């Protein structure tokens, strides 16, 4: 019961901060074109690693959000924080986990 | 083989291909008439693509992101052959004699070489380093004496492969060339191979006339990784620009185009530009250098005046200017504007738009005149 409430709490929290539909369209565009430049149009990877649901399994949201916003030193992954906030990044991570582009 | 009876007699010297990124298709276009002749579909993932042409300019070879290698017949408007030769690939080259097609792959890391005629595998060269690891391969070019040259991104190496005896590729490896070479170019005389470095400052130079002298590091203080702005798109060195004894290259992580003296290999000038350069390409006569940019400045094109080494003009062709290609003698430049779904044609003298063609999310323009150029 406690767990259900906790999950409910998280999903409500996400709903509250979910990007608007206009913003979602912008983020999808960015995912397809700018992320896609290195990770591939189909997200199977390229210069950057593959971003399909299987590849992201076991990697916590916070880690992925942090990677998107801050980039990864020593790799070609740049920080995207100039283009989006944490809510945007979380939404992108959720889309990636669903395998939807 | 049935010929298309409706096709008109056609010379291929002024044809080209426009790559349609998302549709996975290519348009065959006439660069004199500014018109589309045909669309070729089912070419796979073309989110990153490049093209080379057979020396008779009849066939185009498209290297797709998904490891696809497609051979297009420009006379018959059709896909002649297609193979998927790797999981993930980045580019390719055609040999000096036109008989071999080499592809550089990320997964599995290495170079595969095919018969240009049949696309049958001739040589498989894994980019192995560090006890069996495979490196992503970038910056693959053709070089004189039936060689290919390429860089190993993860390994920090440059390799040359002599294919004079196709069954016995002769590989020469240059190690410790610098951290993360991200692309390479060869000068139009086929003498100098230059790799840009992402992981440290400067570029690595190999003189193919004197390979025994090894790698020379140039511009070692430019740009230090801790000075780098975030790089939202890796620059391309394929469209190298040599004009008036200078080489123009994109500064990685800096809003500048670097001008390097081809004799001393010293920096002549860093020209401030609108954003991070992606392609830096000289008009064929070397009088101008055209530059496009990574997001968010990818709505712009800037033209550098080579005589004064300064900016001549800034154009705003539209949303997401991804690539450009000059006509063989440079009177026009074709510009792929992805998010506007069109390709614009500019007069390079007046800098005015003279034509536009619809295309779905175009990300590349390639003309058959590449067939006769070393490094293309």
Interface residues (C-beta under 8 A of the other chain):
Chain A: X32 X33 X34 X36 X37 X38 X40 X41 X42 X44 X45 X46 X47 X71 X74 X76 X78 X79 X82 X83
Chain B: X21 X22 X45 X46 X47 X48 X65 X66 X87 X88 X90 X106 X107 X136 X153 X180 X182 X198 X199 X230 X231 X232 X233 X234 X295 X296 X320 X338
